């Protein structure tokens, strides 16, 4: 696991490989942010849909 992470860090242009735990924490943080973002997009889409429906009803 740590070997893979070290290769990943070298590829990103880091001078020395970062500690694996830091990398894992970073990955976890990125992933949680992605999930939050997806949730936000879903709620936004729902809001947009409901607004469109409300607009179309008065016709």
N, C-alpha and C positions, 0 to 999 in steps of 0.2 A: 504494500500500500504506500509506504513512505517513498519508495523508489519512484513510483508513478508520479507522486506529488512533486518530488524534486525535479523530475524531467519537465513537468508542467511549469514549474516556477522558472527553470532555466529558459524555457521557451518564451516566457513572458518578459525576459530581459532582466530578471533580478540578478544581482551580483552573486549572491549565494542563496542556496535553497532555504526557504523559510521553514520554520518548525511545522511538522505535519499537523499538529493540533490547531495552529493558527489557520492553516489552510482549510481544515475541516470546518472550523468555526465560520470562516468566511463563506465557504460553500453553503453551509446551513443558513447563514444570514441571507445570502443571495436568494436561496430557494424560498425562504419564508417571505421575503419581499415579493418574489414572483407570485406566490400564492395570494398574498394580500392584493397585489395589483390585479390578478385575475378576478378575485372576488369583487374588487372595485369596478372592473369592467362589466361584470355580470350585472351588478346592481344598476350601473349607469344605463346599460342596454334596457333593463326592465323599466327604468324611469322614463327613458325616451319612448319606449313602446306605449306605456300608459299615457304619456302626454299626447302622443299621436292619436291614440284612441279617443281621448277626451276632446281633441280638436275635431275629429271626424264626426262625432256624435251630433252636434247641433244642426248639421246639414239637413 
